[in-house]
């Protein structure tokens, strides 16, 4: 997904990757994921041209409903490669450095 994000940014699109989604809307996503609140995708993604990665990919139906003219790019990859990438992502989220960043937000 990083290559998709990079390509879309080079084309001039405003891309909300996981960092923008989480850091810019941390309280919102905590409420959604911990308390079961409904995601307000209209508010979260109103300034985005493209949404990639978590948590947006969990709410693709809500995004399509809120933005009916949006386009969807389905990317596929080898399962082992995806699992390794996910494992690396989880390790990063558990790192002390990332916890300090979250605490400072």
C-alpha distances in whole Angstrom, upper triangle without the diagonal:
4,5,5,6,8,10,11,12,14,15,17,15,15,11,11,9,10,13,14,14,16,18,19,20,21,24,23,21,23,26,23,22,26,28,27,27,26,22,23,20,22,23,20,18,21,20,16,15,12,10,7,7,11,13,13,11,15,17,16,19,20,18,19,23,23,21,23,22,18,16,13,11,10,8,10,10,13,14,15,12,10,13,14,10,12,15,14,12,16,18,16,17,21,21,24,22,20,23,25,22,22,26,27,25
4,5,5,6,9,10,10,12,14,15,14,14,11,11,8,10,11,13,14,16,17,19,20,21,24,24,21,24,27,25,24,27,30,29,29,27,24,25,22,24,24,20,19,21,20,16,16,13,12,9,9,12,15,15,14,18,19,18,22,23,20,22,25,25,23,25,24,20,18,16,14,14,11,13,13,16,17,17,14,12,15,15,11,13,16,14,12,16,17,15,17,20,20,23,21,19,22,23,21,21,25,25,23
4,5,5,6,9,10,10,12,14,14,14,12,13,11,14,15,16,18,19,21,22,23,24,28,27,25,27,30,28,27,30,33,32,32,30,27,27,24,25,26,23,20,23,21,17,16,13,13,11,12,15,18,17,16,20,21,20,23,25,22,23,26,26,24,25,24,20,18,16,13,13,11,13,13,15,17,18,14,14,17,16,13,16,18,16,16,19,21,19,20,24,24,26,24,22,26,27,24,25,29,28,27
4,5,5,6,9,10,11,13,11,12,10,11,10,13,15,15,16,18,20,21,22,23,27,25,23,26,28,26,26,29,31,30,29,28,24,24,21,22,23,20,18,20,18,15,13,10,10,8,10,14,16,15,14,18,19,17,20,21,18,19,23,22,20,21,20,16,14,12,9,11,9,12,13,16,18,19,16,15,18,18,15,17,20,18,17,20,22,20,21,25,25,28,26,23,27,28,25,25,29,29,27
4,6,5,6,9,10,11,9,9,6,8,7,10,12,12,13,16,17,17,19,20,24,23,21,24,26,24,24,27,30,28,28,26,22,22,19,21,21,18,15,18,16,12,11,8,9,7,9,13,15,14,14,17,18,17,20,21,18,19,22,21,19,21,20,16,15,13,11,13,12,15,16,19,20,21,18,16,19,19,16,17,20,18,16,19,21,19,20,23,23,26,23,21,24,25,22,22,26,26,23
4,6,5,6,9,10,10,11,9,11,10,13,14,14,16,18,19,19,21,23,27,26,24,27,29,28,27,31,33,32,31,30,26,26,23,24,24,21,18,20,18,14,13,11,12,11,13,16,18,17,17,21,22,21,24,25,21,23,26,25,23,24,23,19,17,17,14,16,14,17,17,20,22,23,19,18,21,20,17,19,21,19,18,21,23,20,21,25,24,27,24,22,25,26,23,24,28,27,25
4,5,5,6,9,9,11,10,13,12,16,17,17,18,21,22,22,24,26,29,28,26,29,32,30,29,33,35,34,33,31,27,27,23,24,25,22,19,21,18,15,13,11,13,12,15,18,20,18,18,22,23,21,24,25,21,22,25,25,22,23,21,18,16,15,13,15,14,16,17,20,23,24,20,19,23,22,19,21,24,22,21,24,26,23,25,28,28,30,28,26,29,30,27,27,31,30,28
4,5,5,7,5,8,7,10,11,15,16,15,16,19,20,20,21,24,27,25,24,27,29,27,28,31,33,31,30,28,24,24,20,21,21,19,16,17,15,11,9,8,10,10,14,17,19,16,17,20,20,18,21,22,18,19,22,21,18,20,18,14,13,13,11,14,14,17,19,22,24,25,22,21,24,24,21,22,25,23,21,25,26,24,25,28,28,31,28,26,29,29,26,27,30,29,27
4,5,5,5,6,6,10,11,14,14,13,16,18,19,18,20,23,26,25,24,27,29,28,28,31,33,32,31,29,25,24,21,21,21,19,16,17,14,11,10,9,11,12,15,18,19,17,18,22,22,20,24,23,20,21,24,23,20,22,20,17,16,16,15,18,17,20,21,24,26,27,24,22,25,25,21,23,26,23,21,25,26,23,24,28,27,29,26,24,27,28,24,25,28,27,25
4,5,7,10,10,14,14,18,18,17,19,22,22,22,24,26,30,29,28,31,33,31,32,35,37,36,34,32,29,28,24,25,25,22,19,20,17,15,13,12,15,15,18,21,23,21,22,25,25,24,27,27,23,24,27,26,23,25,22,19,18,18,17,19,18,21,22,25,28,28,25,24,27,27,23,25,28,25,24,27,28,26,27,30,30,32,28,27,30,30,27,28,31,30,28
4,6,9,10,14,15,19,19,18,20,23,24,23,25,27,30,29,28,32,33,32,32,35,37,36,34,32,28,27,23,23,24,22,19,19,16,14,11,11,14,15,19,22,23,21,21,25,25,22,25,25,22,22,25,24,21,22,19,17,15,16,15,18,18,21,23,26,29,30,26,25,29,28,25,27,30,28,26,29,31,28,29,33,32,34,31,29,32,33,29,30,33,32,30
4,7,9,13,15,18,18,16,18,22,22,20,22,25,28,27,26,30,31,30,31,34,36,34,33,30,27,25,22,21,21,20,16,16,13,11,9,11,14,15,19,21,22,20,21,25,24,22,25,25,21,22,24,22,20,21,19,16,16,17,17,20,20,24,25,29,30,32,28,27,30,30,26,27,30,28,26,29,31,28,28,32,32,33,30,28,31,31,28,28,32,30,27
4,6,10,12,15,16,14,15,19,19,18,20,22,25,24,23,27,28,26,27,31,32,31,29,27,23,21,18,18,18,16,13,13,10,8,6,7,10,12,16,18,19,17,18,21,20,19,21,21,17,18,21,19,16,18,16,13,13,14,14,17,18,22,23,27,28,30,27,25,28,28,24,25,28,27,24,27,29,26,26,30,30,32,29,27,29,30,26,26,30,28,25
4,7,10,13,13,10,12,16,16,14,16,19,22,20,20,23,25,24,25,28,29,28,26,24,20,19,16,15,15,13,10,11,8,5,5,6,9,11,14,16,17,15,17,20,19,18,20,19,16,18,20,18,15,18,16,14,14,15,15,18,19,22,24,27,28,30,27,25,27,27,24,24,27,25,22,25,27,24,24,28,28,29,26,24,26,27,23,23,26,25,22
4,6,10,10,8,10,13,14,13,15,17,20,19,18,21,23,21,22,25,27,26,24,22,19,18,14,15,15,12,10,11,9,6,6,5,6,7,10,13,14,12,13,17,16,15,18,18,14,16,19,17,15,18,17,13,13,13,13,16,16,19,21,24,25,26,23,21,24,24,20,20,23,22,19,22,24,21,21,24,25,27,24,21,24,24,21,21,24,23,20
4,7,7,5,6,9,11,10,11,13,16,15,14,17,19,18,18,21,23,22,21,19,15,15,12,13,13,10,8,11,9,6,8,6,5,6,8,10,10,9,11,14,14,13,17,16,13,16,18,16,15,18,18,14,15,14,14,16,16,19,21,24,24,25,23,20,22,23,19,18,21,20,17,19,21,19,18,22,22,24,22,19,21,22,18,18,21,21,18
4,5,6,6,9,10,11,12,13,17,16,14,17,19,18,18,21,23,22,21,20,17,17,14,16,16,12,11,14,13,10,11,8,6,5,6,8,9,9,10,13,14,14,18,17,15,17,20,18,18,20,20,16,16,15,14,15,15,17,18,21,21,22,19,17,19,19,15,15,18,16,13,16,18,15,15,19,19,21,19,16,19,20,17,16,20,20,17
4,6,5,6,8,10,10,11,14,14,11,14,17,15,15,18,20,20,19,19,15,16,14,17,16,12,12,16,15,12,14,11,8,7,5,5,7,8,10,12,13,14,18,17,15,18,21,19,19,22,22,19,19,17,16,17,16,18,18,21,20,21,19,16,17,17,14,13,15,14,11,13,15,13,12,15,16,18,17,13,16,17,14,13,17,18,15
4,5,5,6,8,10,10,14,14,12,14,17,17,16,19,21,21,21,20,17,17,16,18,17,13,13,16,15,13,15,13,11,10,9,9,10,11,13,15,16,17,21,20,18,21,23,21,21,24,24,21,21,20,19,20,19,21,21,24,23,24,21,19,20,19,16,15,17,15,12,14,15,12,11,15,15,17,14,11,14,15,11,11,15,14,12
4,6,5,5,8,9,13,13,12,14,17,16,17,19,21,21,20,19,16,15,13,15,13,10,10,13,11,10,13,11,9,10,10,10,10,11,14,16,16,17,20,18,16,19,21,19,19,22,22,19,20,19,19,20,20,23,23,26,26,27,24,21,23,23,19,18,20,19,15,17,19,16,15,18,19,20,17,14,16,17,13,13,16,15,12
4,6,6,6,8,11,10,8,11,14,13,13,16,18,17,16,15,12,12,10,13,11,8,9,12,11,10,13,11,9,9,9,8,7,8,11,12,12,14,17,15,13,17,18,16,17,20,21,18,19,18,18,19,19,22,23,25,25,26,24,21,22,22,19,17,20,19,15,16,19,16,14,18,19,20,19,15,17,18,15,13,16,16,13
4,6,5,5,9,9,7,9,12,12,12,14,16,16,16,16,13,14,13,16,14,10,12,15,15,14,17,15,12,12,11,8,8,10,13,13,14,16,19,17,16,20,21,19,20,23,24,21,22,21,21,22,21,23,24,26,25,26,24,21,21,22,18,16,18,18,14,14,17,14,12,15,16,17,16,12,13,14,12,10,13,13,10
4,6,5,9,10,10,11,14,14,15,16,18,19,18,18,15,16,15,17,15,11,13,16,15,14,18,16,14,14,14,12,12,13,16,17,17,19,22,20,19,23,24,22,22,26,26,23,24,23,24,24,24,26,27,29,28,28,26,23,24,24,21,19,21,19,16,16,18,15,13,16,16,16,14,11,12,13,9,8,11,10,7
4,6,9,9,10,12,14,14,15,17,19,19,17,17,14,13,13,14,12,9,11,13,12,12,16,15,13,15,15,13,12,13,17,17,17,19,21,19,17,21,22,19,20,24,24,22,23,23,23,25,25,27,28,31,30,31,29,26,26,27,23,22,24,22,19,20,21,18,16,19,20,20,18,15,16,16,13,11,14,13,9
4,6,5,6,9,10,11,12,14,15,15,14,14,11,10,11,13,10,7,10,12,13,13,17,16,14,15,14,12,11,12,15,15,15,17,19,17,16,19,20,18,19,22,24,21,23,22,23,24,25,27,28,31,30,31,29,26,26,27,24,22,24,23,19,19,22,19,17,19,21,21,20,16,16,17,14,12,14,14,10
4,5,5,6,9,10,10,12,13,14,13,14,12,13,13,16,13,11,14,16,16,16,20,19,16,16,15,12,11,13,16,16,16,19,21,18,18,22,22,20,22,25,27,24,25,24,25,26,26,28,28,30,29,30,28,25,25,26,23,20,22,21,18,17,19,17,14,16,18,18,17,14,13,14,12,9,11,12,8
4,6,5,6,9,10,10,11,13,11,13,11,12,14,16,13,11,15,17,18,18,22,21,18,19,18,15,13,15,18,17,17,20,22,19,19,23,23,21,23,26,28,26,27,26,28,28,29,31,31,33,32,33,31,28,28,29,26,23,25,24,21,20,22,20,17,19,21,20,20,17,15,16,14,11,12,13,10
4,5,5,6,9,10,10,11,9,9,8,8,10,12,10,9,12,14,16,16,20,19,16,18,17,14,11,12,16,15,14,17,18,15,15,19,19,17,19,22,24,22,24,24,25,26,27,29,30,32,31,32,31,27,27,28,26,23,25,25,21,21,23,22,18,21,23,23,22,19,18,19,17,14,16,17,13
4,5,5,6,8,9,10,9,10,8,9,10,14,12,10,13,16,17,16,20,18,15,15,14,10,8,10,13,12,11,15,17,14,15,18,19,17,19,22,24,22,23,22,23,23,24,26,27,29,27,28,27,24,24,25,22,19,21,22,18,17,20,19,15,18,20,21,21,17,16,18,16,13,15,17,14
4,5,5,5,7,9,9,11,10,12,14,17,15,13,16,19,20,20,23,22,18,19,17,13,11,13,16,14,14,18,20,17,18,22,22,21,23,26,28,26,27,25,26,26,27,28,29,30,28,29,28,25,24,26,23,20,22,22,19,17,20,19,15,17,19,20,20,16,15,17,16,12,14,16,13
4,6,5,5,7,6,8,9,11,13,16,14,13,17,19,21,21,24,23,20,20,19,15,13,15,17,15,15,18,19,16,18,21,21,19,22,25,27,26,27,26,28,28,29,30,31,33,31,32,31,28,27,29,26,23,25,25,22,21,23,22,19,20,23,23,23,20,19,21,19,15,17,18,16
4,6,6,5,4,6,6,9,11,14,14,12,15,18,20,19,22,21,17,18,16,13,10,12,14,12,11,15,15,13,15,18,18,17,20,22,25,23,24,23,25,24,25,27,28,30,28,30,29,25,25,27,25,22,23,24,21,20,23,22,19,21,23,24,25,21,20,22,21,17,19,21,18
4,6,6,7,9,9,12,14,17,17,15,17,20,22,21,24,22,18,18,15,12,9,12,14,11,12,15,16,15,16,20,20,19,22,24,27,24,25,23,24,24,25,25,26,28,26,27,26,23,22,24,22,19,20,22,18,17,20,20,16,18,21,22,23,19,18,21,19,16,18,20,18
4,6,8,11,12,15,17,20,19,17,20,23,25,24,27,25,22,21,19,15,13,16,17,15,15,19,20,18,20,23,23,22,25,28,30,28,29,27,28,28,28,29,30,31,28,29,29,26,24,26,25,21,22,23,20,18,21,21,17,18,21,22,23,19,18,20,20,16,17,20,18
4,6,9,11,14,16,19,18,17,21,23,25,25,28,26,23,23,21,18,15,17,19,16,16,20,20,18,20,23,22,22,25,27,30,28,30,28,30,29,30,31,32,34,31,32,32,29,28,30,28,24,26,27,24,22,25,24,21,22,25,25,26,23,21,23,23,19,20,22,20
4,6,9,12,14,17,17,16,19,22,24,24,26,25,21,22,20,16,14,15,17,13,13,17,17,15,17,20,19,19,22,24,27,26,27,25,27,27,28,29,30,32,29,31,31,27,27,29,27,24,26,27,24,22,25,25,22,23,26,27,28,24,23,26,25,21,22,25,22
4,6,9,12,14,14,14,17,19,21,22,24,23,20,21,20,17,14,15,17,14,13,16,16,13,16,19,17,17,20,22,25,24,26,25,27,27,28,30,31,33,31,33,33,29,29,31,29,25,27,29,25,24,27,26,23,25,27,28,29,25,24,26,24,21,22,24,21
4,6,9,11,12,12,14,16,19,19,22,21,18,19,19,16,13,13,15,12,10,13,13,10,12,15,13,13,16,18,22,20,22,22,24,24,26,28,30,32,30,33,32,28,28,31,28,25,28,29,25,25,28,27,24,26,29,30,30,26,26,28,26,23,24,26,22
4,6,9,9,8,11,13,16,16,18,17,14,16,16,13,10,10,12,10,8,11,11,8,10,13,12,11,14,16,19,18,20,19,21,22,24,26,27,30,29,31,30,26,27,29,26,23,26,27,23,23,26,25,22,24,27,28,28,24,24,26,23,20,23,24,20
4,5,6,6,9,10,13,14,16,16,14,17,17,15,12,11,14,13,10,12,12,9,9,13,11,9,12,15,18,16,19,19,22,23,25,27,29,32,31,33,32,28,29,31,28,26,28,29,25,25,28,27,24,27,29,30,29,25,25,27,24,21,24,24,20
4,5,5,6,8,11,11,13,13,11,13,14,13,11,8,11,11,8,9,10,7,6,10,9,7,9,12,14,13,15,15,18,19,21,24,26,29,29,31,29,26,27,29,26,24,27,27,24,24,27,26,23,26,28,30,29,25,26,27,24,22,24,25,21
4,6,6,6,9,10,12,13,12,16,17,16,14,12,15,15,12,12,12,9,7,10,9,6,8,11,13,12,15,16,19,21,24,27,29,32,32,34,32,29,31,32,29,27,30,30,27,28,31,29,26,30,31,33,31,28,28,29,26,24,27,26,23
4,6,5,8,10,13,14,13,16,18,16,14,13,16,16,13,15,15,12,11,14,13,10,11,15,16,15,18,19,22,23,25,28,30,34,33,35,33,30,31,33,29,27,30,30,26,27,30,28,25,28,30,31,29,26,26,27,24,22,24,23,20
4,6,8,8,12,12,10,13,14,13,11,10,13,14,12,13,15,12,10,13,14,11,12,16,17,15,17,17,19,21,23,26,27,30,30,32,30,26,28,29,26,24,27,26,23,23,26,24,22,25,26,27,26,22,23,24,21,19,21,21,17
4,5,5,8,8,8,11,13,13,12,9,12,14,11,12,13,11,8,11,12,9,9,13,14,11,14,14,16,19,20,23,26,29,29,31,29,25,27,28,25,24,27,26,23,24,27,25,23,26,28,29,27,24,25,26,22,21,24,23,20
4,6,8,10,11,14,17,17,15,13,16,17,15,14,16,13,10,13,13,9,9,13,13,12,15,16,19,21,23,26,29,32,32,34,32,29,31,32,29,27,31,30,26,28,31,28,26,30,31,32,30,27,28,28,25,24,26,25,22
4,7,9,10,14,17,17,16,14,17,19,17,16,18,16,13,15,16,13,12,15,15,13,15,17,19,21,23,26,28,32,32,34,31,29,31,31,28,27,30,29,26,27,30,27,26,29,30,31,28,25,27,27,24,23,25,24,21
4,5,7,10,13,14,14,11,14,17,15,14,16,15,11,13,15,13,11,14,13,11,13,14,15,18,19,23,25,28,29,30,28,25,27,28,25,24,27,26,23,25,27,25,24,27,28,30,27,24,26,27,23,22,25,24,21
4,7,10,14,16,16,13,15,18,16,14,16,16,12,13,15,13,11,13,12,9,10,11,13,16,17,21,23,27,28,30,27,25,27,28,25,25,28,27,24,26,29,26,26,29,30,32,29,26,29,29,26,25,28,27,24
4,7,10,13,13,10,11,15,14,12,15,14,11,12,15,14,11,14,12,9,9,9,10,13,14,17,20,23,24,26,23,21,24,25,21,21,24,24,21,23,26,24,23,27,28,30,27,24,27,28,24,24,27,27,24
4,7,9,9,6,8,11,11,9,13,12,9,11,14,13,12,14,14,10,10,9,10,12,13,16,18,21,22,24,21,19,21,22,19,18,21,21,18,20,23,21,20,23,25,27,25,22,24,25,22,21,25,24,21
4,7,8,7,7,10,11,10,14,14,12,14,17,16,15,17,17,13,12,10,9,10,10,13,15,18,18,20,18,15,17,18,15,14,18,17,14,17,20,18,17,21,22,25,23,20,22,24,21,20,24,24,22
4,6,6,6,9,11,11,14,15,13,15,18,18,17,19,20,16,15,13,12,11,11,13,14,17,16,18,16,12,14,15,12,11,15,14,11,13,16,15,14,18,19,22,21,18,20,22,19,18,22,23,20
3,5,6,7,9,10,14,14,13,16,18,18,18,20,21,18,17,15,15,14,14,16,16,19,17,19,17,14,15,16,13,11,14,14,11,12,15,14,13,16,18,21,20,16,18,20,18,16,20,21,18
4,6,6,7,9,12,12,11,14,16,16,17,19,20,17,18,15,16,16,16,18,19,21,20,21,20,16,17,19,16,14,16,17,13,14,17,16,14,17,19,22,21,17,18,21,18,16,19,21,18
4,5,5,6,10,9,8,11,13,13,13,15,17,13,14,12,13,13,14,17,18,21,20,23,21,17,19,21,18,16,19,19,16,17,20,19,17,21,23,25,24,20,21,24,21,19,22,23,20
4,5,5,9,10,9,11,14,14,14,16,17,14,13,10,11,10,12,13,15,18,17,20,18,15,16,19,16,14,18,18,15,17,20,19,18,21,23,26,25,22,23,26,23,21,25,26,23
4,6,8,9,10,12,14,14,15,17,19,16,16,13,14,13,15,16,18,20,18,21,20,16,17,20,18,15,18,19,16,17,20,20,18,21,24,26,26,22,23,26,24,21,25,26,23
4,5,5,6,9,10,11,12,14,16,14,14,12,14,14,16,18,20,23,22,24,23,20,21,23,21,18,22,23,20,20,24,23,21,24,26,29,28,24,25,27,25,23,26,27,24
4,5,5,6,9,10,10,11,13,11,11,9,11,11,14,16,19,22,21,24,23,19,21,24,21,19,23,24,21,22,25,25,23,26,28,31,30,26,28,30,27,25,28,29,26
4,5,5,6,9,10,10,13,11,12,11,14,14,17,19,22,24,23,27,26,22,24,27,24,23,26,27,24,25,29,28,26,29,32,34,33,29,30,33,30,28,31,32,29
4,5,5,6,8,10,13,12,13,13,16,16,19,21,24,27,26,29,28,24,26,28,26,24,27,28,25,25,29,28,26,29,31,33,32,29,29,31,29,26,29,30,27
4,5,5,6,8,10,8,10,10,13,15,17,20,23,26,26,28,27,24,25,28,25,23,27,27,24,25,28,27,25,28,31,33,31,28,29,31,28,26,29,29,26
4,6,5,5,8,7,8,9,12,14,17,20,23,26,26,29,28,25,27,29,26,25,29,29,26,27,31,30,28,31,34,36,35,31,32,34,31,29,32,33,29
4,6,5,9,9,12,12,16,17,21,23,26,30,29,32,31,28,30,32,30,28,31,32,29,30,33,32,30,33,36,38,36,33,34,36,33,30,33,34,30
4,6,9,9,12,13,17,19,22,25,28,31,31,33,32,29,30,33,30,28,31,32,29,30,33,31,29,33,35,36,35,31,32,34,31,29,31,31,28
4,6,6,9,11,15,17,20,23,26,30,30,33,31,28,30,32,29,28,32,32,29,30,33,32,30,33,35,37,35,32,33,35,31,30,33,32,29
4,6,9,11,14,17,20,23,27,30,30,33,32,29,31,34,31,30,33,34,31,32,35,34,33,36,38,40,38,35,36,38,35,33,36,36,32
4,7,10,13,16,19,23,26,30,30,33,32,29,32,34,31,30,34,34,31,33,36,35,33,37,38,41,39,35,37,39,35,34,37,37,33
4,7,10,13,16,20,23,26,27,30,28,25,28,30,27,26,30,30,27,29,32,31,30,33,35,37,35,32,34,35,32,31,34,34,30
4,7,10,13,16,20,23,25,27,26,23,26,28,25,25,29,29,26,28,31,30,29,33,34,37,35,32,34,36,32,31,35,35,32
4,6,10,13,16,20,21,24,22,19,22,24,22,21,25,26,23,25,29,27,27,30,32,35,33,30,32,34,31,30,33,34,31
4,6,10,13,17,18,21,19,17,20,22,19,20,23,23,21,24,27,26,26,29,31,34,32,29,31,33,30,30,33,34,31
4,7,10,14,15,18,16,14,17,19,17,17,21,22,20,22,25,25,25,28,30,33,32,29,31,33,31,30,34,34,32
4,7,10,12,15,13,11,15,16,14,15,19,19,18,20,23,23,23,26,28,31,30,27,30,32,29,29,33,33,31
4,7,9,12,11,9,13,14,13,14,17,18,18,20,22,23,23,26,28,31,30,28,30,33,31,30,34,35,33
4,6,9,7,7,10,11,11,12,15,16,16,18,20,21,22,24,26,29,29,26,29,32,30,30,33,34,33
4,6,5,6,9,10,11,12,14,16,16,18,20,21,23,25,26,30,29,27,30,33,31,31,35,36,35
4,5,5,6,9,10,10,12,14,15,16,18,20,21,23,24,28,28,26,28,31,30,30,33,35,33
4,5,5,6,9,10,11,12,14,15,17,18,20,21,23,26,27,25,27,30,29,29,32,34,33
4,6,5,6,9,10,11,12,14,15,17,19,20,21,25,25,23,26,28,27,27,31,32,31
4,5,5,6,9,10,10,12,14,15,16,18,20,24,23,21,24,27,25,25,28,30,29
4,5,5,6,9,10,10,12,14,15,17,18,22,22,20,23,26,25,24,28,29,29
4,5,5,6,9,10,11,12,14,15,17,20,21,19,21,24,24,24,27,29,28
4,5,5,6,9,10,11,12,14,15,19,19,17,20,22,21,21,25,26,25
4,5,5,6,9,10,11,12,14,18,18,16,18,21,20,19,23,25,24
4,5,5,6,9,10,11,12,16,17,15,17,20,20,19,22,24,24
4,5,5,6,9,10,11,14,14,13,16,18,18,18,21,23,23
4,5,5,6,9,10,14,13,11,13,16,15,15,18,20,19
4,5,5,6,9,12,13,11,12,16,15,14,17,20,19
4,5,5,6,10,11,10,11,14,15,15,17,19,20
4,5,5,9,8,7,9,12,12,12,15,17,17
4,6,8,9,6,7,11,10,10,13,15,15
4,7,8,7,7,10,11,11,13,15,16
4,5,5,6,9,10,11,13,15,16
4,6,5,6,9,10,10,12,15
4,5,5,6,9,10,11,13
4,5,5,6,9,10,11
4,5,5,6,9,10
4,5,5,6,9
4,5,5,6
4,5,5
4,6
4
